[in-house]
């Protein structure tokens, strides 16, 4: 096969993969086609992937946007939109991507903490930011500082359902990795209905 024909074949596959993904939203199809999707679309396609109707495309976009966000404001905006996506798998990918972003640019943790503290933001977005903190805590190779910036804001929030579901387990994991940091968070002022001694060993 000549290089030109090979390029044409790739173009044909790119045009076919999205209809196949949309077909029935079948998990078995996803398992077969997600590796193909990763092979056919690279970091330069992140913007296009982020706006596709197929959740698998948006999920793949998160894996590229995390490494781009530190240098590209446009990538940041796309990633934050995906952090509020209606599909759980996309939000989980966005949480990992946010963690990648703040590892590359620790100063980004502060504006993310502001998003977490803004009651006008959706519960989905706030929970995704907390899941980014969880990813940082659980990654032994990641610097702990950005996670602490996010968690310091989280412990001062009203104990709404999002925080109740997400924060205690993160603090438990933090205590295993960085006990002193966990206990410093425990010593901060908490909402009256938080039982901090139950979540930090």
PyMOL commands that set and color helices and strands:
alter all, ss='L'
color gray80, all
select helices_A, chain A and resi 3-22+27-40+43-50+55-68+73-82+88-104+108-117+123-138+145-154+161-177+179-187+196-198
alter helices_A, ss='H'
color red, helices_A
deselect
rebuild
show_as cartoon
